[in-house]
Amino acid sequence: MRVGELLARGRTHSFEFFPPKSDEAQTQLISTLEELSPLNPSFFSVTYGALGSTRHRTRDVVVGLARNGSVPPVAHLTCVGQTRAEIDELMGEYKAAGVENILALGGDLPTDGTSFDRAEFRFALDLVEYLRMNFDVCIGVAAHPEVHPRSVSRESDRLHLADKLRRSDFAMTQFFFDVEHYRRLVDELAALGVDKPVIPGVMPISNKGQIVKMAQMSGAAIPTWLTNRLAELDSAEDVRRFGVELATQLSSDLLAAGAPGLHFYTLNRSQSPREICRNLGLV
C-alpha cells in the first residue's frame, strides 16, 4: 500500500525506527515492532545513515517489513555521497521485495569533500526528480517547520520545500514542540500553491540530554518553558511520563489543526508511543 493512497483514505498514524547495529539492538527492534503492530499503524519508516552508512542495515529492515506484508514500510534514502548506480541497485532490491514508498532526503554533507566528489546528487530535489523519472514509487520528502538548519532564509527554505513537494506525494516533518510551527508551515506552502499532505513528526521526550542533542542537530528549538519544566524533573521515568503528556497534547492540537496524520519518532522503543496512541484513542 502506498502512503499517498493511505492518506487519501483518511488520517494515518505511523512510527519511525533506525536500523540496529548489534544483535541486542536487533532483538530490541523486533520487540518494538511486535508491540506496535497491534496498534494497526498505517506504515513504518526506517532511517538511512549519513552518506549511506547504514544502507545495508536499512535495506534489510525494510525488505523484511515488506515481505512480512502486515505494515507497509517507507524506506529513507539519502543522496549525498551516493551514485546513480548505487541508487539503482538499492531500488532494484526494493522493487523485488515489493517496497513502494521512499522518503527522499538530501543527507548530511561530508566534511572532507571526499565522498561528495564521487556523488552524483547534491540535494533532495535531485533525488526526487531521479526517482520520479526512473521508478514507480510513492515519494515523500522531509520538511522542517522551523526551517532547515542549513537554509539561508525562511523564504528560500519554503521555496525549496515547495519545489520538492510539487514533484513528490507527501512530506513528513522534523519534530517540534509548538503546533503554531506546523500551522505556519502549511499556510506558507499554501501561499505558494502547494497543498500536498504534510504529516507532522512527534518526538516523545524520554531523555533530557538526548532531546537537546537531537534538537541541535535538527534545528528544532526547545522553548524556555520546556527547558524549565524538564529541569524540575529528577527521575528518568518522570521525564518519560512528562514526554508522553506533552506529545499527547501536541498530537491532539495537530489533529485539531487538520493534520492528515501523526508520525511518531520511537527511538526503537514502544512504551511511550503506545501510551500516546491510547491517550488519543488510536488503539
Buried (B, 14 or more C-beta within 10 A) or exposed (E): BBBBEBBEEEBBBBBBBBBBEEEEBBEBBBEBBEBBBEBEBBBBBBBBBBBBBBBEBBBBBBBBBBEEEEBBBBBBBBBBBBBEEBBEEBBEBBEEBEBBBBBBBBBBBBEEEEBBEEBBBBBBBBBBBBBBEEBEBBBBBBBBBBBBEEBEEEEEBBEBBBBBBEBBBBBBBBBBBBBEBBBBBBEBBEEBEBEBBBBBBBBBBBBBEEBBEBBEEBBBBBEEEBEEBBEEBEEEEEBBBBBBBBBBEBBBBBBEEEBBBBBBBBBBBBBBBBBBBEBBEBE
